[in-house]
Amino acid sequence: MSRITVREAQAWVEGTKFTIGSNGVFVQKESDLLEQIEEELIARVESAYDTTTWVDSTTTPRLVRVAIAKKFVAWMYRRQYSEDLPEADAAYSMLLEANSESIIVSIVDGIIEIPGETGGEVTPGFYPSDASSALEPTSDDMSLGPNKFSINQVF
């Protein structure tokens, strides 16, 4: 089951260009592409949020569904017009994908929080940390222990 609906995807398609799905259901070639896009985006977001319960359009947060829909439609445009993509369509496709990417990066970086979801706390990934500074130095790791210098210290 997909994490977005045909209606959510179709909202980003210019109606005279093409339609997505048939009778409110994704056709097989659309489902195959959508499944791969969803997996990619969910894998990226799971570094900041627990995504295990996001299995369909009712359990996936709306903001994530928007990012999925935009990226999916961008790729649908590219696939539809790969031979003769007019500049206007290429620009729209690139705009959708860039906006989708911006949403995902902002979620992962903790700039945007997903409403109603726990997580999103970004822990700096550097060493030594405050936790390692509270430990005693060992022969294996002499960098443990209190700070040896700071920015304001004169050498």
N, CA, C and O atoms as a GROMACS GRO file, in nm:
protein
  620
    1MET      N    1   0.085  -0.118   0.000
    1MET     CA    2   0.000   0.000   0.000
    1MET      C    3   0.089   0.124   0.000
    1MET      O    4   0.188   0.130   0.073
    2SER      N    5   0.054   0.220  -0.080
    2SER     CA    6   0.135   0.342  -0.092
    2SER      C    7   0.108   0.438   0.024
    2SER      O    8   0.003   0.432   0.089
    3ARG      N    9   0.204   0.525   0.047
    3ARG     CA   10   0.195   0.622   0.156
    3ARG      C   11   0.127   0.752   0.112
    3ARG      O   12   0.100   0.839   0.196
    4ILE      N   13   0.100   0.767  -0.017
    4ILE     CA   14   0.024   0.882  -0.066
    4ILE      C   15  -0.093   0.831  -0.148
    4ILE      O   16  -0.096   0.716  -0.192
    5THR      N   17  -0.190   0.919  -0.169
    5THR     CA   18  -0.307   0.884  -0.250
    5THR      C   19  -0.290   0.940  -0.391
    5THR      O   20  -0.208   1.029  -0.414
    6VAL      N   21  -0.367   0.888  -0.483
    6VAL     CA   22  -0.365   0.939  -0.620
    6VAL      C   23  -0.404   1.087  -0.618
    6VAL      O   24  -0.345   1.167  -0.692
    7ARG      N   25  -0.499   1.123  -0.537
    7ARG     CA   26  -0.544   1.262  -0.529
    7ARG      C   27  -0.432   1.355  -0.483
    7ARG      O   28  -0.418   1.466  -0.535
    8GLU      N   29  -0.352   1.311  -0.384
    8GLU     CA   30  -0.241   1.394  -0.336
    8GLU      C   31  -0.137   1.414  -0.446
    8GLU      O   32  -0.081   1.523  -0.459
    9ALA      N   33  -0.112   1.311  -0.524
    9ALA     CA   34  -0.016   1.324  -0.635
    9ALA      C   35  -0.074   1.410  -0.746
    9ALA      O   36  -0.006   1.499  -0.798
   10GLN      N   37  -0.198   1.386  -0.782
   10GLN     CA   38  -0.261   1.458  -0.892
   10GLN      C   39  -0.272   1.608  -0.863
   10GLN      O   40  -0.278   1.689  -0.955
   11ALA      N   41  -0.274   1.644  -0.735
   11ALA     CA   42  -0.280   1.786  -0.698
   11ALA      C   43  -0.160   1.864  -0.750
   11ALA      O   44  -0.169   1.985  -0.770
   12TRP      N   45  -0.047   1.796  -0.773
   12TRP     CA   46   0.075   1.862  -0.819
   12TRP      C   47   0.094   1.852  -0.970
   12TRP      O   48   0.191   1.905  -1.024
   13VAL      N   49   0.002   1.784  -1.038
   13VAL     CA   50   0.010   1.769  -1.184
   13VAL      C   51  -0.077   1.874  -1.250
   13VAL      O   52  -0.191   1.896  -1.210
   14GLU      N   53  -0.023   1.938  -1.352
   14GLU     CA   54  -0.105   2.029  -1.430
   14GLU      C   55  -0.203   1.943  -1.509
   14GLU      O   56  -0.162   1.858  -1.588
   15GLY      N   57  -0.331   1.964  -1.489
   15GLY     CA   58  -0.436   1.876  -1.538
   15GLY      C   59  -0.438   1.848  -1.687
   15GLY      O   60  -0.483   1.741  -1.728
   16THR      N   61  -0.390   1.939  -1.769
   16THR     CA   62  -0.392   1.915  -1.914
   16THR      C   63  -0.273   1.833  -1.961
   16THR      O   64  -0.270   1.789  -2.076
   17LYS      N   65  -0.175   1.810  -1.874
   17LYS     CA   66  -0.055   1.736  -1.913
   17LYS      C   67  -0.080   1.585  -1.912
   17LYS      O   68  -0.062   1.518  -2.014
   18PHE      N   69  -0.121   1.533  -1.799
   18PHE     CA   70  -0.153   1.392  -1.785
   18PHE      C   71  -0.223   1.369  -1.652
   18PHE      O   72  -0.225   1.457  -1.567
   19THR      N   73  -0.278   1.253  -1.636
   19THR     CA   74  -0.342   1.218  -1.509
   19THR      C   75  -0.268   1.100  -1.449
   19THR      O   76  -0.207   1.018  -1.518
   20ILE      N   77  -0.275   1.094  -1.320
   20ILE     CA   78  -0.212   0.985  -1.247
   20ILE      C   79  -0.321   0.889  -1.203
   20ILE      O   80  -0.427   0.930  -1.156
   21GLY      N   81  -0.292   0.761  -1.220
   21GLY     CA   82  -0.383   0.657  -1.174
   21GLY      C   83  -0.502   0.638  -1.265
   21GLY      O   84  -0.521   0.707  -1.365
   22SER      N   85  -0.580   0.541  -1.227
   22SER     CA   86  -0.703   0.508  -1.297
   22SER      C   87  -0.809   0.476  -1.193
   22SER      O   88  -0.791   0.385  -1.113
   23ASN      N   89  -0.918   0.549  -1.195
   23ASN     CA   90  -1.026   0.532  -1.097
   23ASN      C   91  -0.975   0.544  -0.953
   23ASN      O   92  -1.018   0.468  -0.865
   24GLY      N   93  -0.885   0.638  -0.930
   24GLY     CA   94  -0.835   0.663  -0.795
   24GLY      C   95  -0.731   0.564  -0.746
   24GLY      O   96  -0.699   0.563  -0.627
   25VAL      N   97  -0.677   0.482  -0.835
   25VAL     CA   98  -0.577   0.381  -0.797
   25VAL      C   99  -0.455   0.398  -0.886
   25VAL      O  100  -0.469   0.421  -1.007
   26PHE      N  101  -0.337   0.388  -0.829
   26PHE     CA  102  -0.215   0.394  -0.909
   26PHE      C  103  -0.208   0.272  -1.000
   26PHE      O  104  -0.239   0.160  -0.959
   27VAL      N  105  -0.167   0.294  -1.126
   27VAL     CA  106  -0.145   0.181  -1.215
   27VAL      C  107  -0.008   0.121  -1.181
   27VAL      O  108   0.070   0.183  -1.110
   28GLN      N  109   0.019   0.002  -1.232
   28GLN     CA  110   0.138  -0.074  -1.191
   28GLN      C  111   0.269   0.002  -1.210
   28GLN      O  112   0.351   0.006  -1.119
   29LYS      N  113   0.289   0.062  -1.328
   29LYS     CA  114   0.417   0.132  -1.350
   29LYS      C  115   0.432   0.252  -1.258
   29LYS      O  116   0.544   0.286  -1.220
   30GLU      N  117   0.323   0.316  -1.221
   30GLU     CA  118   0.328   0.426  -1.125
   30GLU      C  119   0.360   0.372  -0.985
   30GLU      O  120   0.440   0.430  -0.912
   31SER      N  121   0.297   0.262  -0.949
   31SER     CA  122   0.320   0.201  -0.818
   31SER      C  123   0.464   0.160  -0.800
   31SER      O  124   0.521   0.176  -0.692
   32ASP      N  125   0.524   0.105  -0.906
   32ASP     CA  126   0.663   0.062  -0.898
   32ASP      C  127   0.756   0.181  -0.870
   32ASP      O  128   0.844   0.173  -0.785
   33LEU      N  129   0.735   0.290  -0.943
   33LEU     CA  130   0.816   0.410  -0.923
   33LEU      C  131   0.790   0.469  -0.784
   33LEU      O  132   0.884   0.504  -0.713
   34LEU      N  133   0.664   0.480  -0.747
   34LEU     CA  134   0.627   0.538  -0.618
   34LEU      C  135   0.688   0.460  -0.502
   34LEU      O  136   0.737   0.520  -0.406
   35GLU      N  137   0.685   0.330  -0.510
   35GLU     CA  138   0.741   0.246  -0.404
   35GLU      C  139   0.889   0.276  -0.382
   35GLU      O  140   0.935   0.283  -0.267
   36GLN      N  141   0.963   0.293  -0.489
   36GLN     CA  142   1.106   0.322  -0.476
   36GLN      C  143   1.130   0.462  -0.420
   36GLN      O  144   1.220   0.480  -0.337
   37ILE      N  145   1.053   0.559  -0.463
   37ILE     CA  146   1.067   0.695  -0.412
   37ILE      C  147   1.033   0.700  -0.263
   37ILE      O  148   1.103   0.764  -0.185
   38GLU      N  149   0.925   0.632  -0.225
   38GLU     CA  150   0.887   0.627  -0.084
   38GLU      C  151   0.996   0.565   0.002
   38GLU      O  152   1.030   0.617   0.108
   39GLU      N  153   1.051   0.455  -0.043
   39GLU     CA  154   1.156   0.388   0.034
   39GLU      C  155   1.277   0.479   0.054
   39GLU      O  156   1.334   0.484   0.163
   40GLU      N  157   1.315   0.549  -0.051
   40GLU     CA  158   1.429   0.640  -0.042
   40GLU      C  159   1.403   0.752   0.060
   40GLU      O  160   1.487   0.778   0.146
   41LEU      N  161   1.288   0.816   0.050
   41LEU     CA  162   1.259   0.928   0.138
   41LEU      C  163   1.238   0.884   0.283
   41LEU      O  164   1.285   0.950   0.376
   42ILE      N  165   1.169   0.773   0.302
   42ILE     CA  166   1.146   0.722   0.438
   42ILE      C  167   1.278   0.682   0.502
   42ILE      O  168   1.300   0.707   0.620
   43ALA      N  169   1.366   0.619   0.425
   43ALA     CA  170   1.497   0.580   0.478
   43ALA      C  171   1.576   0.702   0.525
   43ALA      O  172   1.647   0.695   0.626
   44ARG      N  173   1.563   0.811   0.455
   44ARG     CA  174   1.634   0.933   0.496
   44ARG      C  175   1.573   0.994   0.622
   44ARG      O  176   1.645   1.043   0.708
   45VAL      N  177   1.440   0.992   0.633
   45VAL     CA  178   1.372   1.053   0.747
   45VAL      C  179   1.388   0.968   0.874
   45VAL      O  180   1.380   1.020   0.984
   46GLU      N  181   1.409   0.836   0.859
   46GLU     CA  182   1.416   0.751   0.977
   46GLU      C  183   1.538   0.777   1.063
   46GLU      O  184   1.547   0.726   1.175
   47SER      N  185   1.632   0.856   1.014
   47SER     CA  186   1.745   0.895   1.100
   47SER      C  187   1.700   0.997   1.205
   47SER      O  188   1.769   1.016   1.305
   48ALA      N  189   1.587   1.062   1.184
   48ALA     CA  190   1.537   1.162   1.278
   48ALA      C  191   1.406   1.122   1.347
   48ALA      O  192   1.376   1.171   1.456
   49TYR      N  193   1.328   1.033   1.285
   49TYR     CA  194   1.198   0.993   1.338
   49TYR      C  195   1.181   0.841   1.329
   49TYR      O  196   1.243   0.776   1.245
   50ASP      N  197   1.097   0.788   1.415
   50ASP     CA  198   1.060   0.647   1.407
   50ASP      C  199   0.955   0.634   1.297
   50ASP      O  200   0.842   0.681   1.313
   51THR      N  201   0.990   0.572   1.187
   51THR     CA  202   0.902   0.563   1.072
   51THR      C  203   0.834   0.426   1.059
   51THR      O  204   0.766   0.400   0.959
   52THR      N  205   0.853   0.341   1.156
   52THR     CA  206   0.802   0.204   1.145
   52THR      C  207   0.650   0.196   1.133
   52THR      O  208   0.598   0.100   1.076
   53THR      N  209   0.580   0.294   1.184
   53THR     CA  210   0.434   0.290   1.176
   53THR      C  211   0.379   0.362   1.053
   53THR      O  212   0.258   0.363   1.031
   54TRP      N  213   0.466   0.422   0.973
   54TRP     CA  214   0.422   0.496   0.854
   54TRP      C  215   0.411   0.399   0.738
   54TRP      O  216   0.503   0.387   0.657
   55VAL      N  217   0.299   0.330   0.730
   55VAL     CA  218   0.285   0.224   0.630
   55VAL      C  219   0.186   0.256   0.519
   55VAL      O  220   0.185   0.188   0.416
   56ASP      N  221   0.102   0.356   0.538
   56ASP     CA  222   0.004   0.392   0.435
   56ASP      C  223  -0.028   0.541   0.446
   56ASP      O  224   0.033   0.613   0.524
   57SER      N  225  -0.125   0.585   0.366
   57SER     CA  226  -0.157   0.728   0.362
   57SER      C  227  -0.225   0.778   0.488
   57SER      O  228  -0.229   0.899   0.512
   58THR      N  229  -0.279   0.689   0.569
   58THR     CA  230  -0.344   0.734   0.693
   58THR      C  231  -0.246   0.742   0.810
   58THR      O  232  -0.272   0.814   0.906
   59THR      N  233  -0.135   0.669   0.803
   59THR     CA  234  -0.040   0.670   0.914
   59THR      C  235   0.084   0.755   0.887
   59THR      O  236   0.157   0.789   0.980
   60THR      N  237   0.108   0.788   0.762
   60THR     CA  238   0.223   0.871   0.726
   60THR      C  239   0.188   1.018   0.747
   60THR      O  240   0.084   1.064   0.700
   61PRO      N  241   0.273   1.093   0.817
   61PRO     CA  242   0.244   1.235   0.840
   61PRO      C  243   0.226   1.313   0.710
   61PRO      O  244   0.292   1.284   0.609
   62ARG      N  245   0.138   1.410   0.713
   62ARG     CA  246   0.105   1.486   0.592
   62ARG      C  247   0.228   1.552   0.530
   62ARG      O  248   0.242   1.551   0.408
   63LEU      N  249   0.315   1.609   0.609
   63LEU     CA  250   0.433   1.677   0.556
   63LEU      C  251   0.521   1.580   0.477
   63LEU      O  252   0.576   1.617   0.373
   64VAL      N  253   0.536   1.459   0.525
   64VAL     CA  254   0.614   1.357   0.454
   64VAL      C  255   0.541   1.316   0.326
   64VAL      O  256   0.605   1.295   0.223
   65ARG      N  257   0.410   1.306   0.331
   65ARG     CA  258   0.332   1.272   0.212
   65ARG      C  259   0.347   1.380   0.105
   65ARG      O  260   0.355   1.350  -0.014
   66VAL      N  261   0.350   1.507   0.147
   66VAL     CA  262   0.369   1.617   0.052
   66VAL      C  263   0.504   1.602  -0.018
   66VAL      O  264   0.512   1.616  -0.140
   67ALA      N  265   0.609   1.574   0.058
   67ALA     CA  266   0.742   1.557  -0.002
   67ALA      C  267   0.744   1.438  -0.098
   67ALA      O  268   0.803   1.447  -0.206
   68ILE      N  269   0.680   1.329  -0.060
   68ILE     CA  270   0.674   1.211  -0.148
   68ILE      C  271   0.598   1.245  -0.275
   68ILE      O  272   0.643   1.212  -0.385
   69ALA      N  273   0.483   1.310  -0.261
   69ALA     CA  274   0.400   1.342  -0.378
   69ALA      C  275   0.476   1.433  -0.475
   69ALA      O  276   0.471   1.412  -0.596
   70LYS      N  277   0.545   1.533  -0.423
   70LYS     CA  278   0.618   1.625  -0.510
   70LYS      C  279   0.731   1.554  -0.584
   70LYS      O  280   0.749   1.574  -0.704
   71LYS      N  281   0.806   1.470  -0.515
   71LYS     CA  282   0.916   1.399  -0.580
   71LYS      C  283   0.860   1.300  -0.682
   71LYS      O  284   0.917   1.286  -0.790
   72PHE      N  285   0.752   1.232  -0.650
   72PHE     CA  286   0.690   1.136  -0.741
   72PHE      C  287   0.643   1.206  -0.868
   72PHE      O  288   0.669   1.158  -0.979
   73VAL      N  289   0.574   1.318  -0.854
   73VAL     CA  290   0.523   1.390  -0.971
   73VAL      C  291   0.639   1.445  -1.054
   73VAL      O  292   0.632   1.446  -1.177
   74ALA      N  293   0.745   1.491  -0.989
   74ALA     CA  294   0.862   1.538  -1.064
   74ALA      C  295   0.916   1.427  -1.153
   74ALA      O  296   0.950   1.450  -1.269
   75TRP      N  297   0.926   1.307  -1.099
   75TRP     CA  298   0.977   1.194  -1.179
   75TRP      C  299   0.876   1.149  -1.284
   75TRP      O  300   0.915   1.105  -1.392
   76MET      N  301   0.748   1.161  -1.253
   76MET     CA  302   0.646   1.127  -1.354
   76MET      C  303   0.655   1.222  -1.472
   76MET      O  304   0.645   1.180  -1.588
   77TYR      N  305   0.674   1.351  -1.445
   77TYR     CA  306   0.692   1.448  -1.553
   77TYR      C  307   0.813   1.412  -1.638
   77TYR      O  308   0.806   1.411  -1.761
   78ARG      N  309   0.923   1.382  -1.572
   78ARG     CA  310   1.044   1.346  -1.647
   78ARG      C  311   1.022   1.223  -1.733
   78ARG      O  312   1.066   1.218  -1.848
   79ARG      N  313   0.955   1.125  -1.677
   79ARG     CA  314   0.931   1.002  -1.753
   79ARG      C  315   0.835   1.027  -1.868
   79ARG      O  316   0.856   0.976  -1.979
   80GLN      N  317   0.732   1.104  -1.844
   80GLN     CA  318   0.632   1.132  -1.946
   80GLN      C  319   0.690   1.209  -2.064
   80GLN      O  320   0.657   1.182  -2.179
   81TYR      N  321   0.777   1.306  -2.033
   81TYR     CA  322   0.828   1.396  -2.136
   81TYR      C  323   0.978   1.380  -2.157
   81TYR      O  324   1.045   1.477  -2.193
   82SER      N  325   1.031   1.262  -2.135
   82SER     CA  326   1.177   1.244  -2.142
   82SER      C  327   1.235   1.274  -2.279
   82SER      O  328   1.350   1.317  -2.288
   83GLU      N  329   1.160   1.254  -2.385
   83GLU     CA  330   1.210   1.279  -2.520
   83GLU      C  331   1.200   1.425  -2.561
   83GLU      O  332   1.289   1.478  -2.628
   84ASP      N  333   1.092   1.489  -2.522
   84ASP     CA  334   1.068   1.625  -2.570
   84ASP      C  335   1.024   1.718  -2.458
   84ASP      O  336   0.923   1.787  -2.469
   85LEU      N  337   1.100   1.718  -2.350
   85LEU     CA  338   1.063   1.796  -2.233
   85LEU      C  339   1.080   1.945  -2.260
   85LEU      O  340   1.193   1.994  -2.268
   86PRO      N  341   0.968   2.018  -2.274
   86PRO     CA  342   0.978   2.163  -2.293
   86PRO      C  343   1.039   2.228  -2.169
   86PRO      O  344   1.030   2.174  -2.059
   87GLU      N  345   1.100   2.342  -2.188
   87GLU     CA  346   1.167   2.409  -2.076
   87GLU      C  347   1.072   2.436  -1.960
   87GLU      O  348   1.113   2.422  -1.844
   88ALA      N  349   0.948   2.473  -1.987
   88ALA     CA  350   0.854   2.502  -1.880
   88ALA      C  351   0.826   2.378  -1.796
   88ALA      O  352   0.820   2.386  -1.674
   89ASP      N  353   0.810   2.263  -1.861
   89ASP     CA  354   0.786   2.139  -1.788
   89ASP      C  355   0.909   2.097  -1.711
   89ASP      O  356   0.899   2.049  -1.598
   90ALA      N  357   1.028   2.114  -1.772
   90ALA     CA  358   1.152   2.079  -1.703
   90ALA      C  359   1.169   2.166  -1.579
   90ALA      O  360   1.208   2.117  -1.473
   91ALA      N  361   1.139   2.293  -1.592
   91ALA     CA  362   1.152   2.385  -1.479
   91ALA      C  363   1.055   2.347  -1.367
   91ALA      O  364   1.091   2.350  -1.250
   92TYR      N  365   0.933   2.312  -1.403
   92TYR     CA  366   0.834   2.274  -1.302
   92TYR      C  367   0.876   2.145  -1.233
   92TYR      O  368   0.866   2.134  -1.111
   93SER      N  369   0.923   2.049  -1.309
   93SER     CA  370   0.969   1.924  -1.252
   93SER      C  371   1.086   1.947  -1.156
   93SER      O  372   1.089   1.890  -1.047
   94MET      N  373   1.180   2.030  -1.196
   94MET     CA  374   1.295   2.060  -1.111
   94MET      C  375   1.252   2.136  -0.985
   94MET      O  376   1.307   2.114  -0.877
   95LEU      N  377   1.153   2.225  -0.999
   95LEU     CA  378   1.102   2.300  -0.884
   95LEU      C  379   1.038   2.205  -0.783
   95LEU      O  380   1.061   2.217  -0.662
   96LEU      N  381   0.956   2.112  -0.832
   96LEU     CA  382   0.893   2.015  -0.743
   96LEU      C  383   0.996   1.931  -0.670
   96LEU      O  384   0.988   1.912  -0.548
   97GLU      N  385   1.094   1.882  -0.744
   97GLU     CA  386   1.195   1.798  -0.680
   97GLU      C  387   1.278   1.876  -0.580
   97GLU      O  388   1.310   1.826  -0.472
   98ALA      N  389   1.315   1.999  -0.614
   98ALA     CA  390   1.394   2.081  -0.522
   98ALA      C  391   1.316   2.111  -0.394
   98ALA      O  392   1.373   2.112  -0.285
   99ASN      N  393   1.187   2.136  -0.407
   99ASN     CA  394   1.106   2.163  -0.289
   99ASN      C  395   1.092   2.038  -0.203
   99ASN      O  396   1.099   2.046  -0.080
  100SER      N  397   1.072   1.924  -0.266
  100SER     CA  398   1.065   1.798  -0.193
  100SER      C  399   1.195   1.773  -0.118
  100SER      O  400   1.194   1.736   0.000
  101GLU      N  401   1.306   1.794  -0.186
  101GLU     CA  402   1.438   1.774  -0.124
  101GLU      C  403   1.456   1.870  -0.006
  101GLU      O  404   1.510   1.830   0.098
  102SER      N  405   1.413   1.993  -0.021
  102SER     CA  406   1.424   2.091   0.086
  102SER      C  407   1.345   2.047   0.210
  102SER      O  408   1.393   2.062   0.322
  103ILE      N  409   1.227   1.995   0.188
  103ILE     CA  410   1.145   1.947   0.300
  103ILE      C  411   1.216   1.833   0.372
  103ILE      O  412   1.226   1.835   0.495
  104ILE      N  413   1.264   1.735   0.298
  104ILE     CA  414   1.328   1.619   0.359
  104ILE      C  415   1.456   1.659   0.434
  104ILE      O  416   1.477   1.616   0.547
  105VAL      N  417   1.540   1.740   0.371
  105VAL     CA  418   1.664   1.784   0.437
  105VAL      C  419   1.630   1.862   0.564
  105VAL      O  420   1.697   1.844   0.666
  106SER      N  421   1.529   1.947   0.559
  106SER     CA  422   1.491   2.025   0.677
  106SER      C  423   1.438   1.937   0.789
  106SER      O  424   1.461   1.965   0.906
  107ILE      N  425   1.367   1.830   0.754
  107ILE     CA  426   1.318   1.736   0.855
  107ILE      C  427   1.436   1.663   0.919
  107ILE      O  428   1.446   1.655   1.041
  108VAL      N  429   1.525   1.611   0.836
  108VAL     CA  430   1.640   1.535   0.886
  108VAL      C  431   1.732   1.623   0.970
  108VAL      O  432   1.785   1.578   1.072
  109ASP      N  433   1.752   1.747   0.929
  109ASP     CA  434   1.841   1.839   1.001
  109ASP      C  435   1.775   1.901   1.125
  109ASP      O  436   1.842   1.972   1.200
  110GLY      N  437   1.646   1.874   1.146
  110GLY     CA  438   1.578   1.927   1.263
  110GLY      C  439   1.530   2.069   1.249
  110GLY      O  440   1.488   2.130   1.347
  111ILE      N  441   1.534   2.124   1.128
  111ILE     CA  442   1.487   2.260   1.104
  111ILE      C  443   1.334   2.262   1.103
  111ILE      O  444   1.272   2.356   1.154
  112ILE      N  445   1.274   2.159   1.046
  112ILE     CA  446   1.129   2.143   1.044
  112ILE      C  447   1.094   2.023   1.130
  112ILE      O  448   1.152   1.916   1.114
  113GLU      N  449   1.000   2.041   1.220
  113GLU     CA  450   0.950   1.929   1.299
  113GLU      C  451   0.820   1.880   1.239
  113GLU      O  452   0.739   1.960   1.190
  114ILE      N  453   0.800   1.751   1.241
  114ILE     CA  454   0.676   1.693   1.190
  114ILE      C  455   0.571   1.704   1.300
  114ILE      O  456   0.588   1.645   1.407
  115PRO      N  457   0.463   1.778   1.275
  115PRO     CA  458   0.361   1.795   1.378
  115PRO      C  459   0.304   1.661   1.424
  115PRO      O  460   0.271   1.575   1.343
  116GLY      N  461   0.294   1.646   1.556
  116GLY     CA  462   0.234   1.526   1.614
  116GLY      C  463   0.327   1.406   1.623
  116GLY      O  464   0.285   1.300   1.668
  117GLU      N  465   0.450   1.421   1.581
  117GLU     CA  466   0.545   1.309   1.585
  117GLU      C  467   0.654   1.338   1.688
  117GLU      O  468   0.696   1.453   1.705
  118THR      N  469   0.699   1.234   1.755
  118THR     CA  470   0.811   1.250   1.847
  118THR      C  471   0.939   1.216   1.773
  118THR      O  472   0.941   1.131   1.684
  119GLY      N  473   1.042   1.283   1.809
  119GLY     CA  474   1.169   1.267   1.739
  119GLY      C  475   1.212   1.402   1.688
  119GLY      O  476   1.165   1.505   1.735
  120GLY      N  477   1.299   1.400   1.592
  120GLY     CA  478   1.343   1.524   1.531
  120GLY      C  479   1.453   1.595   1.607
  120GLY      O  480   1.502   1.699   1.562
  121GLU      N  481   1.493   1.539   1.725
  121GLU     CA  482   1.603   1.602   1.797
  121GLU      C  483   1.732   1.564   1.727
  121GLU      O  484   1.761   1.446   1.708
  122VAL      N  485   1.807   1.662   1.691
  122VAL     CA  486   1.934   1.638   1.622
  122VAL      C  487   2.046   1.651   1.724
  122VAL      O  488   2.060   1.753   1.790
  123THR      N  489   2.125   1.545   1.735
  123THR     CA  490   2.239   1.546   1.825
  123THR      C  491   2.364   1.573   1.744
  123THR      O  492   2.389   1.505   1.644
  124PRO      N  493   2.443   1.671   1.784
  124PRO     CA  494   2.564   1.698   1.709
  124PRO      C  495   2.654   1.575   1.704
  124PRO      O  496   2.668   1.504   1.803
  125GLY      N  497   2.714   1.550   1.590
  125GLY     CA  498   2.798   1.433   1.573
  125GLY      C  499   2.944   1.468   1.576
  125GLY      O  500   3.011   1.460   1.472
  126PHE      N  501   2.997   1.508   1.691
  126PHE     CA  502   3.138   1.539   1.700
  126PHE      C  503   3.194   1.478   1.828
  126PHE      O  504   3.120   1.440   1.918
  127TYR      N  505   3.324   1.471   1.834
  127TYR     CA  506   3.391   1.412   1.948
  127TYR      C  507   3.510   1.500   1.982
  127TYR      O  508   3.577   1.544   1.888
  128PRO      N  509   3.542   1.528   2.100
  128PRO     CA  510   3.475   1.483   2.221
  128PRO      C  511   3.344   1.557   2.245
  128PRO      O  512   3.322   1.666   2.192
  129SER      N  513   3.260   1.496   2.325
  129SER     CA  514   3.130   1.555   2.356
  129SER      C  515   3.126   1.586   2.506
  129SER      O  516   3.221   1.559   2.578
  130ASP      N  517   3.015   1.644   2.550
  130ASP     CA  518   3.000   1.672   2.692
  130ASP      C  519   3.006   1.543   2.773
  130ASP      O  520   3.060   1.541   2.884
  131ALA      N  521   2.950   1.434   2.717
  131ALA     CA  522   2.952   1.306   2.788
  131ALA      C  523   3.094   1.252   2.801
  131ALA      O  524   3.131   1.202   2.907
  132SER      N  525   3.173   1.263   2.696
  132SER     CA  526   3.310   1.211   2.705
  132SER      C  527   3.397   1.300   2.794
  132SER      O  528   3.496   1.253   2.850
  133SER      N  529   3.361   1.426   2.808
  133SER     CA  530   3.438   1.517   2.894
  133SER      C  531   3.414   1.487   3.042
  133SER      O  532   3.494   1.528   3.126
  134ALA      N  533   3.307   1.417   3.073
  134ALA     CA  534   3.277   1.382   3.211
  134ALA      C  535   3.349   1.255   3.254
  134ALA      O  536   3.351   1.222   3.373
  135LEU      N  537   3.408   1.182   3.160
  135LEU     CA  538   3.478   1.057   3.191
  135LEU      C  539   3.624   1.084   3.227
  135LEU      O  540   3.677   1.192   3.201
  136GLU      N  541   3.686   0.985   3.288
  136GLU     CA  542   3.829   0.995   3.322
  136GLU      C  543   3.912   0.948   3.203
  136GLU      O  544   3.874   0.851   3.136
  137PRO      N  545   4.024   1.013   3.174
  137PRO     CA  546   4.112   0.969   3.066
  137PRO      C  547   4.161   0.827   3.090
  137PRO      O  548   4.185   0.787   3.204
  138THR      N  549   4.176   0.751   2.983
  138THR     CA  550   4.230   0.615   2.990
  138THR      C  551   4.353   0.608   2.901
  138THR      O  552   4.380   0.699   2.823
  139SER      N  553   4.428   0.499   2.912
  139SER     CA  554   4.546   0.483   2.827
  139SER      C  555   4.506   0.466   2.681
  139SER      O  556   4.585   0.497   2.591
  140ASP      N  557   4.384   0.416   2.656
  140ASP     CA  558   4.336   0.401   2.518
  140ASP      C  559   4.286   0.532   2.460
  140ASP      O  560   4.294   0.554   2.339
  141ASP      N  561   4.234   0.620   2.546
  141ASP     CA  562   4.176   0.745   2.498
  141ASP      C  563   4.209   0.857   2.594
  141ASP      O  564   4.138   0.880   2.692
  142MET      N  565   4.317   0.925   2.566
  142MET     CA  566   4.361   1.034   2.652
  142MET      C  567   4.276   1.161   2.633
  142MET      O  568   4.287   1.256   2.711
  143SER      N  569   4.190   1.163   2.530
  143SER     CA  570   4.107   1.281   2.508
  143SER      C  571   3.989   1.289   2.603
  143SER      O  572   3.923   1.392   2.612
  144LEU      N  573   3.961   1.180   2.675
  144LEU     CA  574   3.853   1.184   2.774
  144LEU      C  575   3.892   1.279   2.886
  144LEU      O  576   4.010   1.308   2.906
  145GLY      N  577   3.794   1.327   2.958
  145GLY     CA  578   3.820   1.417   3.069
  145GLY      C  579   3.781   1.559   3.036
  145GLY      O  580   3.726   1.587   2.930
  146PRO      N  581   3.811   1.649   3.128
  146PRO     CA  582   3.769   1.788   3.109
  146PRO      C  583   3.841   1.854   2.991
  146PRO      O  584   3.944   1.806   2.944
  147ASN      N  585   3.784   1.964   2.946
  147ASN     CA  586   3.842   2.038   2.834
  147ASN      C  587   3.985   2.080   2.866
  147ASN      O  588   4.015   2.119   2.979
  148LYS      N  589   4.071   2.073   2.768
  148LYS     CA  590   4.210   2.114   2.785
  148LYS      C  591   4.230   2.260   2.743
  148LYS      O  592   4.324   2.325   2.787
  149PHE      N  593   4.142   2.310   2.659
  149PHE     CA  594   4.149   2.449   2.613
  149PHE      C  595   4.011   2.492   2.567
  149PHE      O  596   3.922   2.409   2.552
  150SER      N  597   3.993   2.621   2.543
  150SER     CA  598   3.867   2.674   2.489
  150SER      C  599   3.901   2.786   2.392
  150SER      O  600   4.017   2.824   2.378
  151ILE      N  601   3.805   2.837   2.330
  151ILE     CA  602   3.826   2.942   2.230
  151ILE      C  603   3.883   3.069   2.296
  151ILE      O  604   3.966   3.137   2.237
  152ASN      N  605   3.839   3.100   2.415
  152ASN     CA  606   3.881   3.222   2.484
  152ASN      C  607   4.017   3.209   2.552
  152ASN      O  608   4.067   3.307   2.607
  153GLN      N  609   4.078   3.093   2.551
  153GLN     CA  610   4.202   3.070   2.623
  153GLN      C  611   4.321   3.114   2.538
  153GLN      O  612   4.326   3.088   2.418
  154VAL      N  613   4.416   3.180   2.601
  154VAL     CA  614   4.538   3.224   2.534
  154VAL      C  615   4.646   3.120   2.559
  154VAL      O  616   4.663   3.075   2.672
  155PHE      N  617   4.718   3.082   2.455
  155PHE     CA  618   4.823   2.981   2.469
  155PHE      C  619   4.957   3.046   2.490
  155PHE      O  620   5.058   2.977   2.504
   0.00000   0.00000   0.00000
